[in-house]
Amino acid sequence: MIRMMKRKKARDKGGTTAQPGEKTRVTVDLSPAAYERLRSLTDFTHLSSATVVRQALQLYEFITKRTAEGYTFKSVDKEKKEVEITFIGYTE
């Protein structure tokens, strides 16, 4: 389940709505395995869960858009061996 809520906009002293800083709160139900992956990433990177999710979203967006443009991705190991990476989730 994903639930999205807009935060109420902050108001300045004059009672008008302030523009900067508007955010949307998202609540996501994760399986125990997915939660453990998130927790493991936050421990490894020393970043907050929100930061890890935001960065994952940025990476997913980049990969999805580049895949749609015909790009491919490769992993290169320490011995310089290249392996093409196939991402799931994007279909034309």
FIVOZA-238216 format. One record per atom (N, C-alpha, C, O): x, y, z; residue in one letter. Coordinates in pm, whole numbers, padded with zeros to 5 digits, always signed. Layout:
REM residues N
XYZa/...
REM end
This chain:
REM residues 92
+00083-00116+00000m/+00000+00000+00000m/+00088+00124+00000m/+00187+00131+00073m/+00051+00221-00082i/+00120+00349-00081i/+00014+00456-00055i/-00090+00459-00121i/+00041+00541+00040r/-00052+00649+00072r/+00025+00779+00064r/+00133+00792+00122r/-00030+00876-00009m/+00038+01004-00024m/-00050+01114+00034m/-00171+01117+00011m/+00013+01204+00107m/-00060+01317+00165m/+00023+01442+00146m/+00144+01441+00169m/-00040+01549+00104k/+00030+01676+00096k/+00036+01736+00235k/-00064+01739+00307k/+00153+01784+00272r/+00165+01854+00399r/+00101+01991+00384r/+00102+02050+00276r/+00047+02038+00492k/-00008+02173+00490k/+00105+02271+00469k/+00213+02257+00527k/+00080+02369+00387k/+00182+02469+00360k/+00204+02556+00483k/+00111+02589+00556k/+00330+02590+00503a/+00365+02678+00615a/+00312+02818+00585a/+00310+02862+00470a/+00270+02886+00687r/+00220+03023+00669r/+00317+03121+00733r/+00372+03096+00841r/+00337+03233+00666d/+00424+03334+00724d/+00346+03416+00825d/+00227+03391+00846d/+00409+03512+00888k/+00346+03590+00995k/+00225+03667+00946k/+00135+03698+01025k/+00220+03699+00816g/+00107+03774+00762g/-00012+03687+00729g/-00116+03738+00686g/+00000+03557+00747g/-00111+03467+00721g/-00117+03418+00578g/-00209+03343+00544g/-00022+03455+00491t/-00023+03407+00354t/+00054+03276+00346t/+00139+03248+00430t/+00024+03198+00245t/+00089+03069+00229t/+00230+03087+00176t/+00252+03157+00077t/+00326+03022+00243a/+00466+03028+00201a/+00491+02921+00095a/+00440+02810+00108a/+00568+02952-00007q/+00596+02859-00116q/+00707+02760-00087q/+00689+02640-00110q/+00824+02804-00036p/+00935+02710-00019p/+00906+02603+00084p/+00836+02627+00183p/+00958+02484+00061g/+00951+02379+00161g/+00827+02292+00158g/+00809+02210+00248g/+00741+02306+00059e/+00622+02221+00054e/+00666+02078+00025e/+00749+02055-00063e/+00612+01983+00098k/+00649+01843+00082k/+00525+01756+00079k/+00416+01799+00118k/+00541+01635+00032t/+00435+01535+00034t/+00484+01417+00115t/+00591+01363+00088t/+00406+01376+00214r/+00443+01260+00296r/+00388+01136+00229r/+00272+01134+00186r/+00469+01031+00220v/+00430+00905+00159v/+00450+00794+00261v/+00555+00785+00324v/+00349+00710+00277t/+00358+00595+00366t/+00357+00471+00280t/+00268+00454+00196t/+00454+00383+00300v/+00467+00262+00218v/+00473+00141+00310v/+00550+00139+00406v/+00391+00041+00283d/+00399-00086+00355d/+00502-00172+00286d/+00492-00198+00166d/+00604-00216+00361l/+00709-00301+00307l/+00700-00441+00366l/+00661-00458+00481l/+00735-00539+00284s/+00746-00675+00337s/+00864-00676+00434s/+00948-00587+00429s/+00872-00775+00521p/+00987-00783+00611p/+01120-00786+00534p/+01218-00725+00578p/+01124-00856+00422a/+01248-00864+00343a/+01285-00727+00284a/+01402-00688+00286a/+01186-00656+00233a/+01213-00524+00175a/+01256-00426+00284a/+01345-00345+00263a/+01192-00435+00400y/+01232-00347+00512y/+01375-00375+00554y/+01451-00283+00583y/+01412-00503+00557e/+01548-00539+00595e/+01648-00485+00493e/+01757-00441+00531e/+01613-00489+00365r/+01701-00433+00261r/+01718-00283+00282r/+01829-00231+00270r/+01609-00215+00313l/+01616-00071+00338l/+01702-00042+00462l/+01788+00046+00459l/+01679-00116+00568r/+01756-00097+00691r/+01904-00126+00668r/+01990-00055+00721r/+01933-00229+00591s/+02071-00263+00560s/+02138-00150+00482s/+02254-00117+00508s/+02066-00091+00388l/+02121+00021+00311l/+02143+00144+00398l/+02244+00213+00383l/+02051+00172+00489t/+02070+00288+00576t/+02189+00267+00669t/+02263+00361+00696t/+02207+00145+00717d/+02322+00115+00802d/+02453+00129+00722d/+02550+00187+00771d/+02454+00075+00601f/+02574+00076+00519f/+02613+00217+00475f/+02731+00251+00473f/+02513+00297+00438t/+02541+00432+00384t/+02540+00541+00489t/+02587+00652+00463t/+02489+00511+00608h/+02473+00611+00714h/+02381+00725+00670h/+02400+00840+00709h/+02281+00690+00588l/+02182+00788+00542l/+02046+00751+00602l/+02026+00639+00647l/+01955+00847+00603s/+01820+00820+00653s/+01743+00735+00552s/+01778+00728+00435s/+01637+00672+00600s/+01552+00594+00511s/+01495+00682+00401s/+01488+00640+00285s/+01454+00803+00436a/+01398+00895+00336a/+01500+00928+00228a/+01466+00932+00110a/+01625+00951+00268t/+01730+00983+00170t/+01758+00864+00080t/+01773+00880-00041t/+01765+00744+00138v/+01788+00624+00057v/+01675+00606-00044v/+01702+00576-00161v/+01551+00623-00002v/+01437+00608-00094v/+01440+00715-00202v/+01415+00685-00319v/+01469+00840-00165r/+01478+00947-00266r/+01587+00918-00368r/+01565+00935-00488r/+01703+00873-00322q/+01812+00842-00414q/+01778+00721-00502q/+01813+00718-00620q/+01711+00622-00445a/+01669+00505-00523a/+01570+00548-00632a/+01575+00497-00744a/+01480+00639-00599l/+01384+00689-00696l/+01455+00764-00809l/+01419+00747-00926l/+01554+00845-00775q/+01631+00916-00877q/+01702+00818-00970q/+01702+00836-01092q/+01762+00714-00913l/+01833+00614-00993l/+01735+00539-01082l/+01763+00517-01200l/+01621+00498-01028y/+01520+00426-01106y/+01468+00511-01221y/+01450+00462-01332y/+01446+00638-01195e/+01401+00729-01300e/+01506+00739-01411e/+01472+00731-01529e/+01632+00755-01374f/+01741+00764-01471f/+01748+00638-01557f/+01755+00646-01679f/+01745+00521-01491i/+01756+00395-01564i/+01636+00376-01656i/+01653+00336-01772i/+01517+00404-01607t/+01396+00386-01687t/+01398+00475-01810t/+01367+00430-01921t/+01434+00602-01791k/+01436+00694-01905k/+01544+00656-02006k/+01520+00660-02126k/+01662+00620-01958r/+01771+00583-02050r/+01737+00453-02123r/+01767+00439-02241r/+01676+00358-02054t/+01636+00234-02118t/+01535+00262-02229t/+01542+00202-02336t/+01442+00352-02204a/+01342+00390-02305a/+01408+00455-02426a/+01356+00446-02537a/+01523+00521-02406e/+01596+00586-02515e/+01688+00488-02588e/+01756+00527-02683e/+01692+00361-02543g/+01772+00261-02611g/+01909+00235-02550g/+01987+00157-02604g/+01939+00298-02438y/+02067+00274-02372y/+02068+00136-02307y/+01962+00083-02273y/+02186+00078-02292t/+02204-00044-02215t/+02302-00015-02102t/+02375+00084-02107t/+02303-00099-02003f/+02389-00081-01887f/+02476-00204-01868f/+02432-00316-01891f/+02600-00180-01825k/+02693-00290-01803k/+02758-00276-01667k/+02779-00165-01616k/+02790-00390-01609s/+02866-00396-01486s/+03007-00440-01524s/+03024-00530-01606s/+03108-00376-01466v/+03246-00412-01493v/+03310-00455-01361v/+03315-00378-01266v/+03359-00580-01357d/+03418-00628-01232d/+03565-00590-01223d/+03619-00523-01311d/+03630-00633-01117k/+03769-00595-01092k/+03864-00645-01200k/+03969-00585-01223k/+03827-00753-01266e/+03911-00808-01374e/+03873-00748-01509e/+03917-00797-01613e/+03792-00644-01509k/+03748-00572-01629k/+03652-00653-01716k/+03633-00622-01834k/+03591-00756-01659k/+03492-00834-01731k/+03360-00758-01729k/+03313-00716-01623k/+03301-00740-01847e/+03176-00666-01859e/+03058-00763-01869e/+03064-00864-01939e/+02951-00728-01797v/+02828-00805-01802v/+02714-00706-01821v/+02701-00610-01745v/+02631-00730-01922e/+02517-00641-01944e/+02414-00663-01834e/+02388-00777-01794e/+02356-00554-01787i/+02258-00558-01680i/+02120-00537-01741i/+02099-00444-01819i/+02027-00622-01706t/+01890-00608-01752t/+01805-00567-01632t/+01804-00635-01530t/+01735-00456-01646f/+01648-00408-01540f/+01505-00447-01569f/+01460-00437-01683f/+01435-00490-01468i/+01293-00524-01486i/+01209-00402-01453i/+01256-00310-01385i/+01088-00401-01499g/+00996-00294-01464g/+00965-00201-01577g/+00858-00139-01577g/+01053-00188-01675y/+01026-00100-01788y/+00990-00183-01909y/+01062-00275-01946y/+00879-00151-01971t/+00842-00212-02098t/+00796-00102-02191t/+00738-00002-02149t/+00822-00122-02318e/+00782-00021-02417e/+00637-00034-02451e/+00585+00043-02533e/
REM end
